[in-house]
């Protein structure tokens, strides 16, 4: 349901220094607007599929697309339709597999998420700053409060603490380096094709599929190495089309977050359980304050209710880990 953004993505792929062998579009739209746009356009190697309800949804569509990949291909890359790839994106991804031949997956770097500033060696960040590998950025209010309460992540960015609620790969700086991680963002990810003989995207994540990428890559990281190449740049422009309402989103934040936590840590310690609960409820409180501080008060209220509903669901009906 995003016909205009996908054309912008395809134009950025057309200009790649390393052009992909084939481009597969798996369209879950309930209308033919995207299909009609693509009929009028010519992109080398393009294969278009519009799926029915049984194959509709992020994880189902990814699994569908994997089955359509040509046998000669070694690396499968995924790009969300609201992204635009830098012209050397695929070149940098492929180069990473050459540098680290043991890599099972390599992620790109979203270049427009945060504003980073390079600082001198030994820089001491303030409470309202986050520092990583020679760069600093402004710290979000939720992490400022978590640091005050001693609830910040205790593992590197891109890894999941025992109590979950870590810092994602978006907290890696634009250093141009390659970092080992255990999570990749699904919309800017790539994997060796051979791994899909052993592992697939989980159909537990229906529809929009929040955190499906964390689930998949956390499971994959138990099998081998994953990396982020901060030279493989992609802009992510967060198109609102096809997204769930804020109530459903808030519920997914809590329930899917719990699911991913238990995929990585099926038997967390009592202390980790307490910290997970404290942070979850702290984030609900922060989202609730946005009802009074944000200009999108209705959305903040709906998401708060969704998060609370997710907590209630976990009391009476926890998801079964597949």
WOJODA-V543106 format. One record per run of one state. SS is the DSSP state (H for helix, E for strand, C for the rest). FROM is the first residue (numbers start at 1). TO is the last residue. If there is no record, write none. Layout:
BEGIN
ss->SS from->FROM to->TO
ss->SS from->FROM to->TO
END
This chain:
BEGIN
ss->C from->1 to->2
ss->H from->3 to->14
ss->C from->15 to->22
ss->E from->23 to->27
ss->C from->28 to->32
ss->H from->33 to->39
ss->C from->40 to->45
ss->E from->46 to->50
ss->C from->51 to->52
ss->H from->53 to->55
ss->C from->56 to->57
ss->H from->58 to->67
ss->C from->68 to->74
ss->E from->75 to->79
ss->C from->80 to->82
ss->E from->83 to->85
ss->C from->86 to->88
ss->H from->89 to->99
ss->C from->100 to->102
ss->E from->103 to->110
ss->C from->111 to->116
ss->E from->117 to->118
ss->C from->119 to->128
ss->E from->129 to->132
ss->C from->133 to->134
ss->E from->135 to->138
ss->C from->139 to->140
ss->H from->141 to->148
ss->C from->149 to->168
ss->H from->169 to->171
ss->C from->172 to->177
ss->E from->178 to->181
ss->C from->182 to->187
ss->E from->188 to->192
ss->H from->193 to->197
ss->C from->198 to->211
ss->H from->212 to->221
ss->C from->222 to->224
ss->E from->225 to->236
ss->C from->237 to->245
ss->H from->246 to->264
ss->C from->265 to->269
ss->H from->270 to->293
ss->C from->294 to->296
ss->H from->297 to->316
ss->C from->317 to->322
END
